[in-house]
Amino acid sequence: MMLNTSMILDLLRESPGRYILHSMGDYRMKEANGDDVIVTENGHQSFIEPAAVQIDDLMAASHVTRDHSIYRLRVDLP
């Protein structure tokens, strides 16, 4: 599945607590309970695995925050 940056943001927003885990050089989107996020497209199931450049873009645009190896949507306080 080809992901663009806006799709990554939309998928993170779909379910409270979703995050992206960076492990051994790879990024994978996870549910709040730690399960992998899987999407089905044209009958094919795929993990959500953003590229490093996409994570860099999300960080540069301040859309996500990093806590060690976990990237979460930025939460702006009122």
C-alpha positions as CSV (number, residue, x, y, z in Angstrom):
1,M,0.0,0.0,0.0
2,M,1.3,3.4,-0.9
3,L,0.9,5.8,2.0
4,N,1.1,9.5,1.8
5,T,1.6,11.7,4.8
6,S,-2.0,12.9,5.0
7,M,-3.1,9.2,5.0
8,I,-0.9,8.5,8.0
9,L,-2.4,11.4,9.9
10,D,-5.9,10.3,9.0
11,L,-5.2,6.7,10.2
12,L,-3.7,8.0,13.5
13,R,-6.8,10.1,14.1
14,E,-9.2,7.2,13.3
15,S,-8.8,5.6,16.7
16,P,-7.8,7.2,20.0
17,G,-4.4,6.1,21.3
18,R,-2.9,5.0,18.0
19,Y,0.8,5.6,17.6
20,I,3.8,4.7,15.5
21,L,6.5,2.6,16.9
22,H,10.1,2.8,15.7
23,S,11.9,-0.5,16.2
24,M,15.1,-1.7,14.6
25,G,15.0,0.9,11.8
26,D,11.3,0.3,10.9
27,Y,8.2,2.2,11.7
28,R,4.8,0.5,12.3
29,M,1.5,1.9,13.3
30,K,0.0,0.4,16.4
31,E,-3.4,0.4,18.2
32,A,-3.5,1.7,21.8
33,N,-3.4,-1.9,23.0
34,G,-0.2,-2.6,21.0
35,D,-1.8,-4.5,18.2
36,D,-0.7,-3.7,14.6
37,V,-2.9,-1.5,12.6
38,I,-3.9,-3.4,9.5
39,V,-5.8,-2.0,6.5
40,T,-7.5,-3.9,3.7
41,E,-7.2,-2.6,0.1
42,N,-8.3,-4.5,-2.9
43,G,-8.6,-7.6,-0.8
44,H,-5.0,-7.4,0.4
45,Q,-4.2,-6.7,4.1
46,S,-1.2,-4.5,4.9
47,F,0.5,-3.2,8.0
48,I,0.9,0.6,8.1
49,E,4.6,1.1,7.8
50,P,5.5,4.8,7.2
51,A,8.9,5.6,5.6
52,A,11.5,7.4,7.7
53,V,11.2,10.5,5.5
54,Q,7.4,10.6,6.2
55,I,8.1,10.5,9.9
56,D,10.7,13.3,9.5
57,D,8.1,15.3,7.6
58,L,5.5,14.8,10.3
59,M,8.0,15.8,13.0
60,A,9.1,18.9,11.0
61,A,5.5,20.0,10.6
62,S,4.8,19.4,14.3
63,H,2.0,16.9,13.6
64,V,3.5,14.3,15.9
65,T,5.6,14.2,19.0
66,R,8.3,11.7,19.9
67,D,8.7,9.9,23.3
68,H,11.8,7.6,22.9
69,S,10.6,5.2,20.1
70,I,7.0,6.2,20.1
71,Y,5.4,8.8,17.8
72,R,2.0,10.2,18.7
73,L,-0.3,12.8,17.3
74,R,0.4,16.1,18.8
75,V,-2.1,17.1,21.4
76,D,-2.5,20.9,21.8
77,L,-3.8,22.0,25.1
78,P,-6.3,24.9,25.3
